C-alpha cells in the first residue's frame, strides 16, 4: 500500500474539481432526458395495458360472457367474494418533474390519460361488483354455464343439433349478460327484459335416442332459468306490486300475465319430468348414469340425516329445560335471575323448530348441485314440516294462554283436545303453504306468488277464527279483562257465533299485547326498581280518584281501627299466641359466624348486626336462641337490653360483669381474661348497643370501654351487638370501619314477598277476612284473578312505601284498612309526606338528626349533643310532636314515630345531616 502525503491529496482534489468545471452541462441534461424517456416508455406500456383492459371490460358489458378465470383476473378476486363491493377509487398518479423540458409535457399528458383510464375501468368494475351478492353469484354461475356449453360445442363428437342447441343457450346467456349495466341504472327496464327472457326460454330438440350431451344441455337450460329468477328477484322486491302491475300494462294485462306464469310453472314441471325420464333411460354402465345414482344415494342419506336432525333438535328442548332447572337451583337469593330464566323455559318448546329452520336455510345453497338435485326439489317438504310444527305449537300456546287469562283450569282431556284442534288447523293450512314454497322455488317473486301470499293471509285469518272458536267463551272473558267495562256489551255482540270468525282475529292484537305485558311483568317483578316504579305509577294514577273519595267519604275514613284487630299487629300480641317467624336470612348469617367460632374454626369472637329501627333485629334474637339450641347445645346464650344511654364506663363494666358473673370494677377487661378458662362458652347479646354512646364531648368513653372488652383475648365469650344502622354509621365515621369489628352483618331490606307473608300471617291469626277496595280492583276478569291482581298491586305499593322495613309496613297496613264486623277492607297505603319538614328551621333539623342518630334522647341530652339552648330544643320537639312524627315516651325520651321513619330519614339524608 502506497501512502500519499496530504499535499499530494490536495493536488489531486484540485485537478478533479478543475475537470468537473470544464465538463459540458449537456452531459447532465442527456442523463436526465434518458430517465424521462424511460418514464415515458413505462407510462405508454401501462396505458396500453389499461386500453386492453378497458376494451375487455367494454366487450364484457356489451354482452360478451367472460370465462370465470378471465373475470377473476379482471376483478383481482372472485366475483362471488363477500364484501367485494367495498372498493375505493384508485389513487391518481401525480406527474413527477423529470427536469427534461423536452419530455415533461408528454409525461404529464400520459399520466392524465392513465388516471382517466383507471377511473373509467373502476366505474366499469363498479357496475358489476356493486350488485348484491346473490346477483353476483348468479352472474358467475352463468359464466360457468357458458364455459360448459363452449366445451360441448368444441367436443369433436358433438353433432350439429347439439352444437346448435348449445349455441342457442349461449346466445340466451349473452342476452342476459348484456343487461348487467342496466340492472342499476334502469331496474324497471331490466326487469321487463328479464321477464321477456324468462317467458322465451330456448326450446331444445331431443335426439332419438337421447344422448348424454343432450341431457347436459337440458340440465344447463334449467340452471340458466334458475339464475334468471335470482337476477330478477332483487329487482322485483325493490318495487311495490302496484307499480309492477302498472309497468306490465295495468289491470287489463293481469290475466295474460297470470297465464304466462302458469304456463311457466307447467313447463318447469314438464322439464323436471323430462330430465328424470331421460336420466332413467340411460344405460346403467354409462358415465351419464352416475348423477342419478348419486342423487339416489343423496336421497337416502338426506332422509336419514333429516330424521337424525329432527331427533337431535328435539333433544334441545330437554337441554333447554335442564338449563332452566340449573339456573333455578343456582340462583339462590337472586330472584331476578330466577324470573329471567322464564325466557329459557318459554323458548324451549320452539327451540327445536328454530334450529331445524336454521339448518335447512344453511344447507339450501349446497343442495343445488347435479349430485343433490333431488334433495333440492324435496327441500320445500322439509320446510313444510317445520312450519307445521311451529303452527301447531303456536296454536296450542294461544288457546292455553286465552284459557289461563280467563281463569279457566284445563284438565288433561281438555289439553289433549286443544292439541288435536291445533294440529287439525295447522294441517288444513299445509297445502297453501306448499303452493307458496313451490312457487317461490320455481318462479320466485311473481304475480302468482303475490296472489298466493294474499290467499295465505286470508287463510291464516280464517284459521285463527277457527282456532279460537274452541274456547270462544274464554276468549270473550279474556278480552273483557283487558277492555274497559263499558265495552263489554260491544264485545259480546261482536263475538257471537255468527260473527266470531270475523272479529276474533281482529281483536287478537289486544290480547297479544296483554300477554306480552304480563310476561314482561313476571320477568321484571323481582327487580326492586321495577316494583317501585310500577307502585308509584299506580299511586299517581289513583291519586285523583282517592282524593275524590276522600271528599265524599270523609267521615268514613276517620273510622278508627278496632282495638281487638290492632293488637295482632303490635309488638305484644295476646298471650298464648306464637307469631310466625319470617325467615329473611338474618338468623342464618348470625348462626354461621357463631357456629364457626364455637367449632374453633376461627378466633373472631365478635359480630355486629346493624339495621334500621324495626328491621327485625330484636325479634331474631329469640329465633337465634332456638337455632343455637340445636346446633350449639353447649353454648349458653345471655341477652342484655342496654338501658337508655349507658355511656359511663363504670355502668358498662357493671352491666357486663353482672351478666358474665365477674367483677370488672377494678381490673376491667383483665378480669375477664383471668376468669375465661373456668367459664363455659357463652354468647352475650347486647341489644340496643347504640345506648353505649352519646355524641358529645366525653360521651364516647362508653363505646371505647365496649371496644376494650370486645378486644380482650377471650376463648369462651362471643360478643353479639345489635345496633341501629344510623348509630353504626356515625361510629364508623368517628372510629373507622376497620378498627372496630371485623364481622359486620347489615340487615337487608325485606323483600316484597317477606312483607306480604308478615302481614297476611298476622291477619290470619286475627281471624278477619280480607277484601280489597275498588281502587285496587281496577283490573277486569274473574273474581279470583281480581283478588290476586289487587293483592299484588297493594303489596307493591306497601313495599315501596315502607322501603322494606317490617315495622313501618305493619303501621302502614293499619292506616290503610277499615274494619267492619269480621271483614277488613284494604285501601291504598298512604305514607306521610316529608313536606312538613320544609317549614322547620335549621336548628330543628339538627334536633331531629340527633334523635335519628341515637334512636331516642331526652331534651337535656339533645341540648348536650347539638349545643343548642334548652328553649330552642323544646320548640323543635313541640313542632315535631304537633306535626306527628315525634313521640314522647313515658320515660321522657323522644323518638321518631315508626310511620315517619322513611320520610324523615330520607329528608335528613338529602340535607346531608345523617351519616348514612
FIBA-675943 format. One record per residue (C-alpha): residue in one letter; x, y, z. Coordinates in steps of 0.2 Angstrom, whole numbers, padded with zeros to 4 digits, always signed. Layout:
AXYZ ...
***
This chain:
X+0000+0000+0000 X+0007+0017-0005 X+0003+0031+0007 X+0000+0049+0000 X+0005+0064+0009 X-0008+0077+0012 X+0000+0089+0000 X-0002+0076-0015 X-0020+0073-0010 X-0024+0091-0010 X-0017+0092-0028 X-0027+0078-0034 X-0043+0086-0027 X-0039+0102-0036 X-0037+0094-0053 X-0053+0084-0051 X-0063+0100-0047 X-0055+0109-0062 X-0060+0095-0074 X-0078+0095-0067 X-0079+0113-0070 X-0074+0112-0088 X-0085+0097-0092 X-0101+0102-0103 X-0118+0104-0094 X-0125+0095-0108 X-0119+0078-0101 X-0131+0081-0086 X-0145+0085-0097 X-0143+0070-0108 X-0144+0059-0092 X-0160+0067-0086 X-0168+0066-0103 X-0164+0047-0104 X-0173+0044-0087 X-0188+0054-0094 X-0188+0043-0109 X-0188+0028-0098 X-0203+0035-0088 X-0212+0039-0105 X-0210+0021-0110 X-0217+0014-0094 X-0232+0026-0095 X-0235+0020-0113 X-0235+0002-0108 X-0246+0005-0093 X-0258+0015-0104 X-0258+0001-0117 X-0262-0012-0104 X-0276-0001-0097 X-0283+0001-0115 X-0283-0018-0117 X-0292-0020-0100 X-0305-0006-0104 X-0309-0014-0121 X-0311-0031-0112 X-0322-0023-0099 X-0332-0014-0113 X-0335-0031-0123 X-0340-0039-0106 X-0353-0025-0103 X-0359-0026-0121 X-0364-0044-0119 X-0348-0055-0121 X-0348-0068-0107 X-0331-0070-0100 X-0324-0086-0093 X-0323-0087-0074 X-0304-0086-0073 X-0305-0071-0085 X-0317-0062-0074 X-0307-0066-0058 X-0292-0059-0067 X-0300-0043-0072 X-0308-0040-0055 X-0292-0046-0045 X-0304-0058-0035 X-0318-0070-0037 X-0335-0062-0042 X-0344-0071-0028 X-0332-0065-0014 X-0342-0057+0000 X-0339-0038+0003 X-0331-0037-0014 X-0342-0021-0017 X-0332-0011-0005 X-0319-0005-0017 X-0312+0013-0016 X-0307+0023-0032 X-0289+0021-0037 X-0277+0035-0031 X-0272+0046-0046 X-0254+0046-0051 X-0245+0063-0050 X-0234+0068-0064 X-0216+0069-0057 X-0204+0083-0063 X-0192+0075-0074 X-0181+0091-0076 X-0182+0087-0095 X-0192+0101-0104 X-0192+0090-0120 X-0202+0076-0112 X-0211+0084-0097 X-0226+0089-0107 X-0228+0071-0114 X-0226+0064-0096 X-0240+0075-0089 X-0251+0070-0104 X-0249+0052-0102 X-0251+0052-0084 X-0268+0061-0086 X-0273+0049-0099 X-0268+0034-0087 X-0278+0042-0072 X-0293+0044-0084 X-0292+0026-0090 X-0290+0019-0072 X-0306+0029-0067 X-0316+0023-0082 X-0311+0005-0078 X-0315+0007-0060 X-0333+0013-0065 X-0335-0002-0076 X-0329-0013-0062 X-0342-0005-0050 X-0356-0009-0062 X-0353-0027-0059 X-0346-0028-0041 X-0359-0016-0034 X-0373-0029-0037 X-0379-0039-0022 X-0370-0055-0018 X-0385-0066-0024 X-0384-0057-0041 X-0365-0059-0042 X-0367-0077-0038 X-0380-0079-0052 X-0369-0070-0065 X-0354-0081-0060 X-0365-0096-0062 X-0370-0090-0080 X-0352-0088-0084 X-0348-0106-0079 X-0363-0112-0089 X-0357-0103-0104 X-0340-0111-0102 X-0348-0128-0100 X-0358-0125-0116 X-0342-0120-0126 X-0334-0136-0120 X-0349-0146-0128 X-0348-0136-0144 X-0329-0139-0145 X-0331-0158-0142 X-0327-0167-0158 X-0341-0180-0155 X-0355-0167-0154 X-0367-0167-0168 X-0374-0152-0177 X-0390-0152-0167 X-0381-0152-0151 X-0369-0138-0156 X-0384-0128-0162 X-0394-0130-0146 X-0378-0126-0136 X-0375-0110-0146 X-0394-0106-0144 X-0391-0107-0125 X-0375-0097-0126 X-0385-0083-0135 X-0398-0084-0122 X-0384-0081-0109 X-0377-0067-0119 X-0394-0059-0119 X-0395-0060-0100 X-0377-0053-0098 X-0380-0038-0109 X-0392-0032-0096 X-0379-0031-0082 X-0376-0012-0084 X-0395-0008-0084 X-0398-0018-0068 X-0393-0002-0058 X-0397+0012-0070 X-0413+0006-0077 X-0421-0008-0065 X-0438-0006-0072 X-0432-0009-0090 X-0421-0023-0084 X-0435-0032-0075 X-0446-0031-0091 X-0431-0038-0101 X-0428-0052-0089 X-0447-0056-0089 X-0446-0057-0108 X-0431-0069-0107 X-0440-0079-0094 X-0455-0082-0105 X-0445-0085-0120 X-0434-0100-0114 X-0425-0108-0129 X-0433-0124-0134 X-0422-0140-0137 X-0425-0153-0150 X-0421-0170-0141 X-0412-0183-0152 X-0418-0201-0153 X-0411-0209-0143 X-0407-0196-0130 X-0388-0193-0128 X-0378-0188-0113 X-0374-0172-0122 X-0392-0168-0124 X-0396-0172-0105 X-0382-0160-0101 X-0390-0146-0111 X-0407-0149-0103 X-0399-0148-0086 X-0390-0132-0091 X-0406-0124-0098 X-0414-0127-0081 X-0399-0120-0072 X-0400-0104-0083 X-0418-0102-0079 X-0414-0103-0060 X-0401-0089-0062 X-0413-0078-0072 X-0425-0080-0057 X-0412-0075-0045 X-0407-0059-0055 X-0425-0053-0056 X-0429-0057-0038 X-0419-0042-0031 X-0427-0031-0044 X-0444-0037-0041 X-0443-0034-0022 X-0437-0016-0024 X-0454-0011-0031 X-0472-0012-0025 X-0484-0024-0033 X-0495-0010-0039 X-0480-0002-0049 X-0476-0019-0056 X-0494-0021-0062 X-0494-0003-0070 X-0477-0007-0079 X-0484-0023-0086 X-0499-0015-0094 X-0511-0011-0080 X-0526-0022-0073 X-0530-0027-0091 X-0514-0036-0093 X-0516-0047-0077 X-0525-0062-0085 X-0512-0063-0099 X-0498-0062-0086 X-0506-0075-0075 X-0507-0086-0090 X-0489-0085-0094 X-0484-0088-0076 X-0495-0103-0075 X-0488-0110-0092 X-0470-0107-0085 X-0475-0117-0069 X-0481-0131-0080 X-0466-0130-0091 X-0455-0132-0076 X-0464-0147-0070 X-0463-0154-0088 X-0444-0151-0089 X-0441-0160-0072 X-0451-0175-0078 X-0442-0174-0094 X-0425-0174-0086 X-0430-0188-0074 X-0437-0199-0088 X-0422-0197-0099 X-0410-0200-0084 X-0418-0216-0081 X-0417-0221-0099 X-0398-0220-0099 X-0388-0236-0099 X-0383-0242-0082 X-0365-0243-0086 X-0364-0226-0094 X-0355-0212-0085 X-0370-0201-0088 X-0380-0213-0076 X-0368-0208-0062 X-0378-0192-0057 X-0394-0202-0055 X-0385-0214-0044 X-0378-0200-0034 X-0395-0192-0032 X-0402-0209-0026 X-0388-0210-0013 X-0390-0192-0008 X-0409-0195-0006 X-0406-0210+0006 X-0393-0201+0016 X-0403-0185+0016 X-0418-0194+0023 X-0408-0202+0036 X-0399-0186+0041 X-0416-0177+0042 X-0423-0189+0054 X-0407-0188+0064 X-0408-0169+0064 X-0426-0169+0069 X-0422-0180+0084 X-0406-0170+0089 X-0416-0154+0088 X-0430-0162+0098 X-0417-0165+0112 X-0413-0147+0113 X-0429-0144+0121 X-0424-0156+0136 X-0407-0147+0136 X-0415-0130+0137 X-0427-0136+0151 X-0412-0144+0160 X-0403-0127+0159 X-0418-0118+0166 X-0418-0130+0181 X-0399-0127+0184 X-0402-0108+0183 X-0416-0110+0196 X-0405-0120+0208 X-0390-0109+0206 X-0400-0093+0208 X-0400-0093+0226 X-0407-0077+0233 X-0406-0069+0216 X-0424-0068+0212 X-0422-0058+0196 X-0411-0072+0189 X-0425-0085+0194 X-0438-0074+0185 X-0426-0071+0170 X-0425-0090+0167 X-0443-0089+0161 X-0436-0084+0145 X-0427-0100+0143 X-0442-0110+0148 X-0453-0100+0136 X-0441-0103+0121 X-0438-0121+0125 X-0453-0128+0115 X-0449-0118+0100 X-0430-0120+0100 X-0431-0137+0090 X-0441-0129+0076 X-0430-0114+0075 X-0414-0125+0074 X-0422-0135+0060 X-0426-0120+0050 X-0409-0113+0053 X-0401-0129+0047 X-0411-0130+0032 X-0408-0112+0027 X-0389-0116+0029 X-0390-0132+0018 X-0401-0124+0005 X-0387-0117-0006 X-0376-0133-0005 X-0390-0144-0012 X-0392-0135-0028 X-0379-0146-0037 X-0381-0161-0050 X-0377-0174-0037 X-0390-0167-0024 X-0404-0160-0036 X-0417-0172-0029 X-0414-0165-0012 X-0416-0148-0018 X-0433-0152-0026 X-0439-0160-0009 X-0432-0146+0002 X-0450-0137+0002 X-0457-0153+0011 X-0444-0151+0025 X-0448-0133+0027 X-0467-0138+0027 X-0463-0150+0041 X-0455-0136+0051 X-0470-0124+0048 X-0482-0137+0053 X-0473-0140+0070 X-0472-0121+0073 X-0491-0118+0068 X-0496-0132+0080 X-0486-0126+0094 X-0492-0108+0092 X-0510-0113+0091 X-0508-0124+0107 X-0500-0109+0116 X-0513-0097+0111 X-0528-0107+0116 X-0520-0111+0133 X-0515-0093+0136 X-0533-0087+0132 X-0540-0100+0145 X-0527-0095+0158 X-0531-0077+0156 X-0550-0081+0158 X-0546-0090+0174 X-0551-0107+0167 X-0542-0123+0173 X-0539-0135+0159 X-0540-0154+0163 X-0529-0167+0154 X-0543-0171+0142 X-0545-0153+0138 X-0527-0151+0135 X-0527-0166+0123 X-0542-0158+0114 X-0533-0142+0112 X-0518-0151+0104 X-0528-0161+0092 X-0538-0145+0087 X-0521-0135+0084 X-0514-0150+0073 X-0530-0151+0063 X-0530-0132+0060 X-0511-0132+0055 X-0514-0147+0044 X-0528-0138+0035 X-0515-0124+0030 X-0502-0135+0024 X-0507-0136+0005 X-0507-0117+0004 X-0490-0116+0012 X-0484-0130+0000 X-0490-0119-0015 X-0482-0104-0008 X-0465-0113-0006 X-0466-0122-0023 X-0470-0106-0032 X-0456-0097-0024 X-0443-0110-0029 X-0450-0111-0047 X-0455-0093-0051 X-0448-0083-0037 X-0456-0066-0034 X-0471-0065-0047 X-0489-0061-0048 X-0494-0079-0044 X-0483-0078-0029 X-0491-0062-0023 X-0508-0068-0025 X-0504-0084-0016 X-0497-0073-0002 X-0514-0064-0001 X-0523-0080-0001 X-0512-0087+0013 X-0515-0071+0023 X-0534-0074+0021 X-0532-0092+0026 X-0522-0088+0041 X-0535-0076+0046 X-0549-0089+0044 X-0538-0102+0053 X-0536-0090+0068 X-0555-0088+0070 X-0557-0107+0069 X-0543-0110+0081 X-0551-0098+0094 X-0568-0105+0092 X-0564-0120+0103 X-0563-0108+0118 X-0575-0094+0112 X-0582-0090+0130 X-0564-0090+0137 X-0559-0078+0123 X-0573-0066+0127 X-0568-0066+0146 X-0550-0063+0141 X-0555-0048+0131 X-0567-0041+0144 X-0552-0042+0157 X-0542-0030+0146 X-0555-0019+0138 X-0565-0005+0148 X-0581-0011+0156 X-0592+0000+0145 X-0586-0010+0130 X-0592-0027+0137 X-0609-0027+0128 X-0600-0022+0112 X-0588-0037+0114 X-0602-0049+0117 X-0611-0043+0101 X-0595-0044+0091 X-0590-0062+0097 X-0607-0070+0094 X-0606-0087+0085 X-0611-0079+0069 X-0598-0065+0069 X-0584-0074+0079 X-0574-0080+0064 X-0573-0061+0058 X-0570-0051+0074 X-0560-0064+0085 X-0544-0062+0074 X-0546-0043+0073 X-0547-0042+0092 X-0532-0054+0094 X-0518-0040+0094 X-0526-0033+0110 X-0525-0050+0119 X-0507-0052+0112 X-0501-0035+0119 X-0509-0040+0136 X-0500-0057+0136 X-0483-0048+0132 X-0485-0035+0146 X-0490-0049+0158 X-0474-0059+0153 X-0463-0044+0155 X-0471-0040+0172 X-0467-0058+0178 X-0449-0057+0172 X-0446-0040+0180 X-0457-0041+0195 X-0442-0046+0207 X-0432-0031+0201 X-0434-0018+0215 X-0433-0003+0203 X-0447-0010+0193 X-0458-0014+0208 X-0455+0003+0214 X-0459+0011+0198 X-0475+0001+0195 X-0481+0005+0213 X-0478+0024+0211 X-0486+0024+0194 X-0501+0016+0201 X-0502+0028+0215 X-0500+0043+0203 X-0515+0036+0193 X-0526+0033+0208 X-0522+0049+0217 X-0536+0059+0209 X-0549+0045+0212 X-0543+0044+0230 X-0545+0062+0233 X-0562+0062+0226 X-0567+0048+0238 X-0559+0057+0252 X-0571+0072+0248 X-0587+0061+0248 X-0582+0049+0262 X-0573+0060+0273 X-0582+0054+0289 X-0580+0036+0284 X-0561+0037+0283 X-0560+0043+0301 X-0567+0027+0307 X-0554+0020+0320 X-0547+0003+0319 X-0554-0008+0332 X-0543-0012+0346 X-0545-0031+0345 X-0539-0031+0327 X-0525-0019+0330 X-0517-0029+0344 X-0512-0043+0332 X-0501-0030+0323 X-0492-0024+0339 X-0476-0030+0346 X-0485-0038+0361 X-0498-0050+0354 X-0511-0058+0365 X-0504-0071+0377 X-0503-0089+0371 X-0500-0084+0353 X-0485-0088+0344 X-0481-0076+0330 X-0475-0084+0313 X-0457-0081+0310 X-0452-0074+0293 X-0435-0080+0288 X-0426-0067+0279 X-0408-0075+0281 X-0403-0064+0296 X-0403-0078+0308 X-0393-0090+0297 X-0380-0076+0294 X-0378-0074+0313 X-0378-0093+0316 X-0364-0095+0303 X-0352-0084+0312 X-0356-0090+0329 X-0355-0108+0324 X-0338-0106+0316 X-0331-0099+0332 X-0339-0112+0343 X-0331-0126+0332 X-0314-0117+0334 X-0313-0113+0315 X-0310-0095+0319 X-0304-0084+0333 X-0315-0070+0329 X-0327-0069+0343 X-0337-0053+0340 X-0351-0049+0327 X-0361-0033+0324 X-0378-0033+0317 X-0383-0016+0310 X-0400-0012+0304 X-0414+0001+0304 X-0426+0003+0318 X-0439-0010+0317 X-0430-0021+0304 X-0431-0037+0314 X-0415-0037+0324 X-0423-0039+0341 X-0436-0052+0336 X-0422-0063+0328 X-0413-0065+0344 X-0427-0077+0350 X-0426-0087+0334 X-0407-0087+0335 X-0408-0095+0353 X-0419-0109+0346 X-0407-0112+0332 X-0392-0112+0343 X-0400-0124+0355 X-0399-0137+0341 X-0383-0133+0333 X-0373-0127+0348 X-0381-0135+0363 X-0366-0132+0374 X-0367-0113+0371 X-0375-0103+0384 X-0385-0088+0377 X-0387-0072+0388 X-0396-0057+0381 X-0395-0039+0388 X-0405-0025+0383 X-0394-0010+0386 X-0403+0003+0396 X-0405+0021+0389 X-0389+0030+0387 X-0377+0019+0397 X-0362+0029+0392 X-0352+0029+0408 X-0338+0016+0409 X-0342+0011+0426 X-0360+0007+0422 X-0355-0003+0407 X-0342-0013+0417 X-0355-0017+0430 X-0368-0022+0417 X-0357-0034+0408 X-0349-0040+0424 X-0365-0045+0431 X-0370-0054+0415 X-0354-0064+0415 X-0353-0066+0434 X-0336-0057+0435 X-0332-0041+0445 X-0325-0029+0432 X-0325-0013+0443 X-0306-0014+0447 X-0297-0023+0433 X-0309-0021+0419 X-0305-0032+0404 X-0291-0040+0413 X-0303-0048+0425 X-0312-0056+0410 X-0296-0064+0403 X-0291-0071+0421 X-0308-0080+0423 X-0310-0085+0405 X-0303-0103+0407 X-0316-0108+0420 X-0330-0100+0410 X-0342-0111+0400 X-0344-0105+0382 X-0357-0091+0382 X-0365-0080+0369 X-0368-0062+0376 X-0381-0052+0366 X-0381-0034+0368 X-0397-0027+0361 X-0399-0008+0358 X-0380-0006+0358 X-0382+0012+0352 X-0386+0017+0370 X-0367+0014+0374 X-0363+0032+0367 X-0368+0050+0366 X-0362+0061+0353 X-0355+0074+0364 X-0338+0078+0372 X-0334+0064+0383 X-0349+0054+0378 X-0339+0041+0368 X-0329+0034+0383 X-0343+0021+0385 X-0341+0014+0367 X-0322+0014+0370 X-0325+0003+0385 X-0335-0009+0375 X-0322-0010+0362 X-0309-0014+0376 X-0320-0028+0382 X-0323-0035+0365 X-0304-0034+0360 X-0299-0044+0376 X-0292-0061+0371 X-0306-0072+0377 X-0309-0090+0371 X-0326-0093+0379 X-0336-0077+0376 X-0344-0072+0359 X-0350-0054+0358 X-0366-0050+0348 X-0370-0032+0347 X-0387-0026+0339 X-0386-0008+0334 X-0396+0005+0324 X-0389+0007+0307 X-0388+0027+0309 X-0379+0025+0325 X-0367+0012+0317 X-0363+0024+0303 X-0359+0038+0315 X-0347+0027+0325 X-0339+0021+0309 X-0336+0039+0304 X-0328+0043+0321 X-0318+0027+0324 X-0316+0020+0306 X-0324+0004+0300 X-0309-0006+0300 X-0304-0003+0318 X-0319-0008+0327 X-0326-0025+0322 X-0321-0036+0308 X-0338-0046+0306 X-0352-0035+0302 X-0369-0041+0296 X-0380-0027+0288 X-0399-0031+0290 X-0406-0031+0272 X-0422-0023+0267 X-0436-0036+0267 X-0442-0042+0251 X-0459-0039+0245 X-0464-0057+0247 X-0457-0056+0265 X-0468-0041+0269 X-0483-0050+0261 X-0480-0065+0272 X-0478-0054+0288 X-0495-0045+0285 X-0505-0060+0279 X-0499-0071+0293 X-0504-0058+0307 X-0521-0056+0298 X-0523-0075+0298 X-0521-0075+0317 X-0534-0062+0319 X-0547-0072+0310 X-0553-0057+0300 X-0557-0059+0281 X-0548-0048+0269 X-0556-0039+0254 X-0549-0026+0243 X-0556-0009+0239 X-0562-0004+0222 X-0547+0006+0219 X-0536-0009+0219 X-0549-0020+0210 X-0547-0010+0194 X-0542-0024+0183 X-0556-0034+0174 X-0559-0053+0173 X-0565-0066+0185 X-0565-0063+0204 X-0550-0074+0208 X-0540-0065+0196 X-0545-0048+0203 X-0541-0053+0220 X-0523-0059+0215 X-0520-0044+0205 X-0526-0032+0219 X-0516-0041+0232 X-0500-0040+0221 X-0504-0022+0217 X-0507-0017+0236 X-0491-0026+0242 X-0481-0017+0229 X-0487-0001+0235 X-0484-0006+0253 X-0466-0012+0250 X-0462+0004+0241 X-0469+0015+0255 X-0460+0005+0269 X-0444+0003+0260 X-0443-0015+0266 X-0445-0011+0285 X-0457-0023+0293 X-0462-0012+0307 X-0466+0003+0296 X-0476-0010+0285 X-0486-0015+0300 X-0491+0003+0304 X-0495+0007+0286 X-0506-0008+0285 X-0516-0002+0300 X-0518+0015+0292 X-0524+0008+0275 X-0538-0003+0282 X-0556-0001+0288 X-0564-0014+0300 X-0582-0019+0298 X-0588-0033+0308 X-0576-0048+0304 X-0571-0041+0287 X-0556-0029+0284 X-0557-0018+0268 X-0539-0014+0262 X-0537+0003+0253 X-0521+0012+0247 X-0507+0014+0259 X-0504+0032+0262 X-0487+0036+0269 X-0484+0053+0276 X-0476+0066+0266 X-0460+0074+0271 X-0465+0091+0265 X-0469+0097+0283 X-0451+0097+0287 X-0448+0111+0275 X-0457+0123+0287 X-0445+0118+0301 X-0430+0129+0304 X-0412+0123+0303 X-0410+0121+0322 X-0425+0110+0322 X-0417+0099+0308 X-0402+0097+0319 X-0413+0091+0333 X-0421+0078+0323 X-0405+0072+0316 X-0398+0069+0333 X-0414+0059+0338 X-0412+0049+0322 X-0393+0045+0325 X-0396+0040+0343 X-0413+0031+0342 X-0420+0041+0357 X-0415+0056+0368 X-0421+0067+0382 X-0422+0085+0379 X-0407+0088+0390 X-0397+0075+0380 X-0402+0083+0364 X-0396+0100+0371 X-0379+0092+0375 X-0377+0084+0358 X-0382+0099+0347 X-0376+0113+0359 X-0392+0122+0357 X-0401+0131+0371 X-0414+0121+0380 X-0428+0133+0374 X-0423+0130+0356 X-0423+0111+0358 X-0440+0112+0367 X-0448+0122+0352 X-0441+0110+0340 X-0448+0095+0350 X-0465+0103+0351 X-0465+0106+0332 X-0461+0088+0329 X-0475+0082+0341 X-0488+0094+0333 X-0483+0088+0315 X-0485+0070+0321 X-0468+0062+0318 X-0461+0064+0335 X-0467+0055+0351 X-0463+0056+0369 X-0462+0040+0379 X-0466+0038+0397 X-0448+0039+0402 X-0447+0057+0394 X-0437+0051+0379 X-0441+0057+0361 X-0441+0046+0346 X-0447+0045+0329 X-0465+0038+0325 X-0462+0022+0316 X-0474+0028+0302 X-0462+0043+0299 X-0446+0033+0298 X-0443+0033+0280 X-0449+0051+0276 X-0439+0059+0290 X-0423+0049+0286 X-0424+0052+0268 X-0427+0071+0270 X-0412+0072+0283 X-0401+0062+0271 X-0405+0074+0257 X-0400+0088+0268 X-0383+0079+0272 X-0387+0079+0291 X-0385+0060+0293 X-0370+0048+0292 X-0379+0035+0281 
***
